[in-house]
C-alpha cells in the first residue's frame, strides 16, 4: 500500500525529479501503475503469507490445548 501511494504521488506530483532535467522532455521520473501488476503482487503476497503460516498452524493443531498450557509453565 505504501509503495502504491508513493507511486501515485510520483505520478501526480513528480516528487523525484531527474537530474539535469533541462535536457529532457520530462522533468521527473515517469511512473506507470498497472492494475494487473497491483493485483498480481497482492495475490502473490497473500499466497506467500498463507503458505508461510501452514507449517506453524499444522504444528499447533497437533498439540492438545491442555498440553500446550502445561508446557508453557
ABEGO torsion letter per residue (X at the ends): XAAAAAAAAAAAAGABBBBGAAABABABBBBBBBAAAAAAAAAAAAAAAAAAAAAAAAAAAABBAAAAAAAAX
